[in-house]
Amino acid sequence: MKQQLSSLNFADLLVGQRRVKQTFFSQIDKIIDWNPIRGIIEIAYTKGNKATGRPSYDSLVLFKIELLRT
């Protein structure tokens, strides 16, 4: 069911803006070949091998987060 323009709320506006950002990030993923970068990161990023606790974050995800922070 389509919403009327007058019935949109603040959350709907934020979701709409998020789609624009998601499109941008999808385009970046298509442009950049992350595999060579992942290989370099994997050399320096050591993951813990404990049987307990939460699994480690993916090294490439952490790298992308740092790119967003800069």
Biopython code that builds the backbone (N, CA, C, O; Angstrom):
import numpy as np
from Bio.PDB.StructureBuilder import StructureBuilder

atoms = [
    (1, "MET", "N", (0.838, -1.163, 0.000)),
    (1, "MET", "CA", (0.000, 0.000, 0.000)),
    (1, "MET", "C", (0.896, 1.243, 0.000)),
    (1, "MET", "O", (1.816, 1.344, 0.811)),
    (2, "LYS", "N", (0.629, 2.187, -0.907)),
    (2, "LYS", "CA", (1.409, 3.416, -0.972)),
    (2, "LYS", "C", (0.964, 4.384, 0.106)),
    (2, "LYS", "O", (-0.218, 4.501, 0.429)),
    (3, "GLN", "N", (1.967, 5.082, 0.656)),
    (3, "GLN", "CA", (1.637, 6.103, 1.651)),
    (3, "GLN", "C", (1.401, 7.432, 0.951)),
    (3, "GLN", "O", (2.035, 7.746, -0.056)),
    (4, "GLN", "N", (0.492, 8.189, 1.495)),
    (4, "GLN", "CA", (0.273, 9.537, 1.011)),
    (4, "GLN", "C", (1.429, 10.409, 1.470)),
    (4, "GLN", "O", (2.007, 10.159, 2.528)),
    (5, "LEU", "N", (1.773, 11.417, 0.705)),
    (5, "LEU", "CA", (2.863, 12.314, 1.062)),
    (5, "LEU", "C", (2.623, 12.962, 2.415)),
    (5, "LEU", "O", (3.567, 13.182, 3.173)),
    (6, "SER", "N", (1.383, 13.266, 2.721)),
    (6, "SER", "CA", (1.079, 13.920, 3.994)),
    (6, "SER", "C", (1.221, 12.973, 5.184)),
    (6, "SER", "O", (1.316, 13.434, 6.321)),
    (7, "SER", "N", (1.237, 11.666, 4.950)),
    (7, "SER", "CA", (1.333, 10.727, 6.063)),
    (7, "SER", "C", (2.768, 10.268, 6.339)),
    (7, "SER", "O", (2.985, 9.419, 7.203)),
    (8, "LEU", "N", (3.740, 10.815, 5.623)),
    (8, "LEU", "CA", (5.131, 10.460, 5.881)),
    (8, "LEU", "C", (5.581, 11.066, 7.205)),
    (8, "LEU", "O", (5.216, 12.193, 7.541)),
    (9, "ASN", "N", (6.368, 10.316, 7.943)),
    (9, "ASN", "CA", (6.880, 10.837, 9.203)),
    (9, "ASN", "C", (8.402, 10.985, 9.128)),
    (9, "ASN", "O", (9.004, 10.746, 8.081)),
    (10, "PHE", "N", (9.004, 11.373, 10.219)),
    (10, "PHE", "CA", (10.441, 11.629, 10.260)),
    (10, "PHE", "C", (11.237, 10.367, 9.936)),
    (10, "PHE", "O", (12.243, 10.439, 9.230)),
    (11, "ALA", "N", (10.804, 9.223, 10.436)),
    (11, "ALA", "CA", (11.505, 7.959, 10.173)),
    (11, "ALA", "C", (11.488, 7.625, 8.685)),
    (11, "ALA", "O", (12.480, 7.128, 8.152)),
    (12, "ASP", "N", (10.379, 7.889, 8.013)),
    (12, "ASP", "CA", (10.297, 7.645, 6.573)),
    (12, "ASP", "C", (11.307, 8.503, 5.817)),
    (12, "ASP", "O", (11.925, 8.044, 4.856)),
    (13, "LEU", "N", (11.469, 9.731, 6.249)),
    (13, "LEU", "CA", (12.437, 10.624, 5.633)),
    (13, "LEU", "C", (13.858, 10.094, 5.810)),
    (13, "LEU", "O", (14.650, 10.104, 4.868)),
    (14, "LEU", "N", (14.176, 9.632, 7.013)),
    (14, "LEU", "CA", (15.511, 9.096, 7.275)),
    (14, "LEU", "C", (15.794, 7.836, 6.464)),
    (14, "LEU", "O", (16.907, 7.650, 5.972)),
    (15, "VAL", "N", (14.806, 6.984, 6.326)),
    (15, "VAL", "CA", (14.986, 5.767, 5.530)),
    (15, "VAL", "C", (15.240, 6.132, 4.072)),
    (15, "VAL", "O", (16.067, 5.502, 3.412)),
    (16, "GLY", "N", (14.552, 7.123, 3.574)),
    (16, "GLY", "CA", (14.772, 7.576, 2.203)),
    (16, "GLY", "C", (16.180, 8.090, 1.989)),
    (16, "GLY", "O", (16.781, 7.824, 0.948)),
    (17, "GLN", "N", (16.716, 8.817, 2.947)),
    (17, "GLN", "CA", (18.086, 9.307, 2.847)),
    (17, "GLN", "C", (19.076, 8.156, 2.922)),
    (17, "GLN", "O", (20.126, 8.201, 2.281)),
    (18, "ARG", "N", (18.760, 7.144, 3.682)),
    (18, "ARG", "CA", (19.649, 5.995, 3.824)),
    (18, "ARG", "C", (19.794, 5.261, 2.495)),
    (18, "ARG", "O", (20.874, 4.761, 2.182)),
    (19, "ARG", "N", (18.738, 5.192, 1.723)),
    (19, "ARG", "CA", (18.802, 4.527, 0.422)),
    (19, "ARG", "C", (19.807, 5.212, -0.491)),
    (19, "ARG", "O", (20.509, 4.546, -1.252)),
    (20, "VAL", "N", (19.882, 6.522, -0.422)),
    (20, "VAL", "CA", (20.845, 7.259, -1.235)),
    (20, "VAL", "C", (22.259, 6.870, -0.830)),
    (20, "VAL", "O", (23.105, 6.636, -1.694)),
    (21, "LYS", "N", (22.528, 6.795, 0.469)),
    (21, "LYS", "CA", (23.849, 6.397, 0.942)),
    (21, "LYS", "C", (24.152, 4.965, 0.531)),
    (21, "LYS", "O", (25.271, 4.661, 0.118)),
    (22, "GLN", "N", (23.165, 4.085, 0.642)),
    (22, "GLN", "CA", (23.379, 2.690, 0.284)),
    (22, "GLN", "C", (23.729, 2.568, -1.194)),
    (22, "GLN", "O", (24.579, 1.756, -1.561)),
    (23, "THR", "N", (23.091, 3.356, -2.038)),
    (23, "THR", "CA", (23.408, 3.350, -3.460)),
    (23, "THR", "C", (24.850, 3.775, -3.675)),
    (23, "THR", "O", (25.554, 3.177, -4.488)),
    (24, "PHE", "N", (25.299, 4.794, -2.962)),
    (24, "PHE", "CA", (26.678, 5.263, -3.076)),
    (24, "PHE", "C", (27.651, 4.160, -2.687)),
    (24, "PHE", "O", (28.626, 3.915, -3.397)),
    (25, "PHE", "N", (27.397, 3.490, -1.561)),
    (25, "PHE", "CA", (28.300, 2.435, -1.107)),
    (25, "PHE", "C", (28.285, 1.241, -2.057)),
    (25, "PHE", "O", (29.316, 0.594, -2.240)),
    (26, "SER", "N", (27.159, 0.940, -2.654)),
    (26, "SER", "CA", (27.094, -0.146, -3.633)),
    (26, "SER", "C", (27.930, 0.189, -4.861)),
    (26, "SER", "O", (28.596, -0.682, -5.420)),
    (27, "GLN", "N", (27.896, 1.444, -5.277)),
    (27, "GLN", "CA", (28.705, 1.868, -6.416)),
    (27, "GLN", "C", (30.192, 1.772, -6.097)),
    (27, "GLN", "O", (30.979, 1.345, -6.942)),
    (28, "ILE", "N", (30.581, 2.159, -4.898)),
    (28, "ILE", "CA", (31.982, 2.060, -4.489)),
    (28, "ILE", "C", (32.431, 0.607, -4.487)),
    (28, "ILE", "O", (33.540, 0.303, -4.926)),
    (29, "ASP", "N", (31.590, -0.291, -4.001)),
    (29, "ASP", "CA", (31.936, -1.717, -3.987)),
    (29, "ASP", "C", (32.139, -2.262, -5.397)),
    (29, "ASP", "O", (32.975, -3.142, -5.606)),
    (30, "LYS", "N", (31.385, -1.748, -6.364)),
    (30, "LYS", "CA", (31.550, -2.191, -7.747)),
    (30, "LYS", "C", (32.830, -1.640, -8.366)),
    (30, "LYS", "O", (33.444, -2.298, -9.206)),
    (31, "ILE", "N", (33.237, -0.445, -7.962)),
    (31, "ILE", "CA", (34.409, 0.203, -8.551)),
    (31, "ILE", "C", (35.710, -0.365, -7.999)),
    (31, "ILE", "O", (36.657, -0.592, -8.752)),
    (32, "ILE", "N", (35.762, -0.593, -6.701)),
    (32, "ILE", "CA", (37.005, -0.991, -6.037)),
    (32, "ILE", "C", (37.076, -2.507, -5.919)),
    (32, "ILE", "O", (36.130, -3.153, -5.470)),
    (33, "ASP", "N", (38.220, -3.067, -6.330)),
    (33, "ASP", "CA", (38.485, -4.486, -6.122)),
    (33, "ASP", "C", (39.114, -4.630, -4.740)),
    (33, "ASP", "O", (40.280, -4.289, -4.543)),
    (34, "TRP", "N", (38.341, -5.135, -3.788)),
    (34, "TRP", "CA", (38.780, -5.201, -2.401)),
    (34, "TRP", "C", (39.706, -6.378, -2.120)),
    (34, "TRP", "O", (40.358, -6.393, -1.077)),
    (35, "ASN", "N", (39.787, -7.363, -3.010)),
    (35, "ASN", "CA", (40.579, -8.561, -2.740)),
    (35, "ASN", "C", (42.059, -8.283, -2.502)),
    (35, "ASN", "O", (42.613, -8.831, -1.549)),
    (36, "PRO", "N", (42.738, -7.459, -3.316)),
    (36, "PRO", "CA", (44.148, -7.168, -3.009)),
    (36, "PRO", "C", (44.319, -6.449, -1.667)),
    (36, "PRO", "O", (45.283, -6.689, -0.941)),
    (37, "ILE", "N", (43.378, -5.575, -1.355)),
    (37, "ILE", "CA", (43.437, -4.854, -0.082)),
    (37, "ILE", "C", (43.222, -5.823, 1.071)),
    (37, "ILE", "O", (43.894, -5.729, 2.098)),
    (38, "ARG", "N", (42.292, -6.750, 0.906)),
    (38, "ARG", "CA", (42.041, -7.754, 1.942)),
    (38, "ARG", "C", (43.304, -8.569, 2.216)),
    (38, "ARG", "O", (43.609, -8.866, 3.371)),
    (39, "GLY", "N", (44.041, -8.933, 1.163)),
    (39, "GLY", "CA", (45.273, -9.701, 1.341)),
    (39, "GLY", "C", (46.296, -8.963, 2.180)),
    (39, "GLY", "O", (46.956, -9.564, 3.028)),
    (40, "ILE", "N", (46.434, -7.673, 1.956)),
    (40, "ILE", "CA", (47.384, -6.860, 2.729)),
    (40, "ILE", "C", (46.926, -6.746, 4.178)),
    (40, "ILE", "O", (47.734, -6.845, 5.101)),
    (41, "ILE", "N", (45.643, -6.541, 4.370)),
    (41, "ILE", "CA", (45.106, -6.389, 5.726)),
    (41, "ILE", "C", (45.248, -7.688, 6.510)),
    (41, "ILE", "O", (45.604, -7.661, 7.688)),
    (42, "GLU", "N", (44.976, -8.813, 5.878)),
    (42, "GLU", "CA", (45.033, -10.105, 6.566)),
    (42, "GLU", "C", (46.426, -10.394, 7.117)),
    (42, "GLU", "O", (46.559, -11.084, 8.127)),
    (43, "ILE", "N", (47.460, -9.876, 6.468)),
    (43, "ILE", "CA", (48.830, -10.067, 6.964)),
    (43, "ILE", "C", (49.002, -9.387, 8.318)),
    (43, "ILE", "O", (49.631, -9.942, 9.219)),
    (44, "ALA", "N", (48.444, -8.187, 8.462)),
    (44, "ALA", "CA", (48.648, -7.404, 9.682)),
    (44, "ALA", "C", (47.601, -7.677, 10.762)),
    (44, "ALA", "O", (47.884, -7.495, 11.946)),
    (45, "TYR", "N", (46.423, -8.102, 10.386)),
    (45, "TYR", "CA", (45.324, -8.280, 11.336)),
    (45, "TYR", "C", (45.324, -9.712, 11.845)),
    (45, "TYR", "O", (45.080, -10.653, 11.089)),
    (46, "THR", "N", (45.597, -9.863, 13.121)),
    (46, "THR", "CA", (45.588, -11.203, 13.706)),
    (46, "THR", "C", (44.294, -11.405, 14.471)),
    (46, "THR", "O", (43.934, -10.598, 15.329)),
    (47, "LYS", "N", (43.612, -12.467, 14.161)),
    (47, "LYS", "CA", (42.351, -12.783, 14.825)),
    (47, "LYS", "C", (42.625, -13.724, 15.981)),
    (47, "LYS", "O", (43.508, -14.578, 15.907)),
    (48, "GLY", "N", (41.869, -13.562, 17.036)),
    (48, "GLY", "CA", (41.979, -14.476, 18.162)),
    (48, "GLY", "C", (41.351, -15.825, 17.827)),
    (48, "GLY", "O", (40.373, -15.893, 17.083)),
    (49, "ASN", "N", (41.906, -16.874, 18.368)),
    (49, "ASN", "CA", (41.389, -18.220, 18.099)),
    (49, "ASN", "C", (40.840, -18.876, 19.355)),
    (49, "ASN", "O", (40.967, -20.088, 19.529)),
    (50, "LYS", "N", (40.237, -18.094, 20.222)),
    (50, "LYS", "CA", (39.679, -18.646, 21.454)),
    (50, "LYS", "C", (38.380, -19.387, 21.156)),
    (50, "LYS", "O", (37.634, -19.027, 20.245)),
    (51, "ALA", "N", (38.131, -20.415, 21.932)),
    (51, "ALA", "CA", (36.909, -21.194, 21.749)),
    (51, "ALA", "C", (35.690, -20.469, 22.309)),
    (51, "ALA", "O", (34.560, -20.763, 21.922)),
    (52, "THR", "N", (35.915, -19.527, 23.213)),
    (52, "THR", "CA", (34.797, -18.803, 23.810)),
    (52, "THR", "C", (34.775, -17.370, 23.300)),
    (52, "THR", "O", (35.755, -16.880, 22.737)),
    (53, "GLY", "N", (33.672, -16.725, 23.501)),
    (53, "GLY", "CA", (33.556, -15.324, 23.101)),
    (53, "GLY", "C", (32.962, -15.171, 21.715)),
    (53, "GLY", "O", (32.689, -16.142, 21.009)),
    (54, "ARG", "N", (32.778, -13.929, 21.362)),
    (54, "ARG", "CA", (32.195, -13.613, 20.064)),
    (54, "ARG", "C", (33.223, -13.793, 18.961)),
    (54, "ARG", "O", (34.419, -13.626, 19.202)),
    (55, "PRO", "N", (32.783, -14.127, 17.759)),
    (55, "PRO", "CA", (33.726, -14.233, 16.640)),
    (55, "PRO", "C", (34.302, -12.864, 16.286)),
    (55, "PRO", "O", (33.675, -11.834, 16.531)),
    (56, "SER", "N", (35.488, -12.868, 15.714)),
    (56, "SER", "CA", (36.147, -11.618, 15.323)),
    (56, "SER", "C", (35.405, -10.967, 14.165)),
    (56, "SER", "O", (34.725, -11.631, 13.384)),
    (57, "TYR", "N", (35.555, -9.652, 14.075)),
    (57, "TYR", "CA", (35.011, -8.930, 12.931)),
    (57, "TYR", "C", (35.873, -9.215, 11.709)),
    (57, "TYR", "O", (37.068, -9.485, 11.821)),
    (58, "ASP", "N", (35.250, -9.150, 10.554)),
    (58, "ASP", "CA", (35.978, -9.307, 9.308)),
    (58, "ASP", "C", (36.959, -8.146, 9.159)),
    (58, "ASP", "O", (36.599, -6.992, 9.392)),
    (59, "SER", "N", (38.177, -8.449, 8.777)),
    (59, "SER", "CA", (39.214, -7.421, 8.691)),
    (59, "SER", "C", (38.874, -6.352, 7.658)),
    (59, "SER", "O", (39.179, -5.178, 7.867)),
    (60, "LEU", "N", (38.255, -6.734, 6.559)),
    (60, "LEU", "CA", (37.894, -5.757, 5.536)),
    (60, "LEU", "C", (36.801, -4.814, 6.031)),
    (60, "LEU", "O", (36.803, -3.630, 5.693)),
    (61, "VAL", "N", (35.881, -5.323, 6.819)),
    (61, "VAL", "CA", (34.833, -4.474, 7.403)),
    (61, "VAL", "C", (35.466, -3.431, 8.318)),
    (61, "VAL", "O", (35.091, -2.259, 8.276)),
    (62, "LEU", "N", (36.418, -3.849, 9.142)),
    (62, "LEU", "CA", (37.104, -2.898, 10.024)),
    (62, "LEU", "C", (37.850, -1.839, 9.217)),
    (62, "LEU", "O", (37.859, -0.667, 9.592)),
    (63, "PHE", "N", (38.469, -2.240, 8.123)),
    (63, "PHE", "CA", (39.178, -1.293, 7.261)),
    (63, "PHE", "C", (38.208, -0.277, 6.655)),
    (63, "PHE", "O", (38.498, 0.919, 6.619)),
    (64, "LYS", "N", (37.066, -0.753, 6.185)),
    (64, "LYS", "CA", (36.071, 0.151, 5.597)),
    (64, "LYS", "C", (35.536, 1.130, 6.638)),
    (64, "LYS", "O", (35.267, 2.288, 6.320)),
    (65, "ILE", "N", (35.381, 0.674, 7.870)),
    (65, "ILE", "CA", (34.941, 1.565, 8.946)),
    (65, "ILE", "C", (35.959, 2.676, 9.156)),
    (65, "ILE", "O", (35.592, 3.837, 9.332)),
    (66, "GLU", "N", (37.228, 2.320, 9.136)),
    (66, "GLU", "CA", (38.275, 3.335, 9.295)),
    (66, "GLU", "C", (38.266, 4.319, 8.134)),
    (66, "GLU", "O", (38.518, 5.507, 8.335)),
    (67, "LEU", "N", (37.985, 3.852, 6.935)),
    (67, "LEU", "CA", (37.881, 4.770, 5.793)),
    (67, "LEU", "C", (36.744, 5.763, 5.989)),
    (67, "LEU", "O", (36.875, 6.939, 5.649)),
    (68, "LEU", "N", (35.638, 5.292, 6.532)),
    (68, "LEU", "CA", (34.503, 6.185, 6.771)),
    (68, "LEU", "C", (34.799, 7.207, 7.855)),
    (68, "LEU", "O", (34.274, 8.319, 7.827)),
    (69, "ARG", "N", (35.635, 6.831, 8.803)),
    (69, "ARG", "CA", (35.966, 7.745, 9.898)),
    (69, "ARG", "C", (36.875, 8.877, 9.447)),
    (69, "ARG", "O", (36.921, 9.921, 10.098)),
    (70, "THR", "N", (37.598, 8.694, 8.349)),
    (70, "THR", "CA", (38.539, 9.735, 7.903)),
    (70, "THR", "C", (37.875, 10.732, 7.001)),
    (70, "THR", "O", (38.522, 11.671, 6.537)),
]
sb = StructureBuilder()
sb.init_structure("model")
sb.init_model(0)
sb.init_chain("A")
sb.init_seg("    ")
for serial, (resi, resn, name, xyz) in enumerate(atoms, 1):
    if name == "N":
        sb.init_residue(resn, " ", resi, " ")
    sb.init_atom(name, np.array(xyz, "f"), 0.0, 1.0, " ", f" {name:<3s}", serial, name[0])
structure = sb.get_structure()
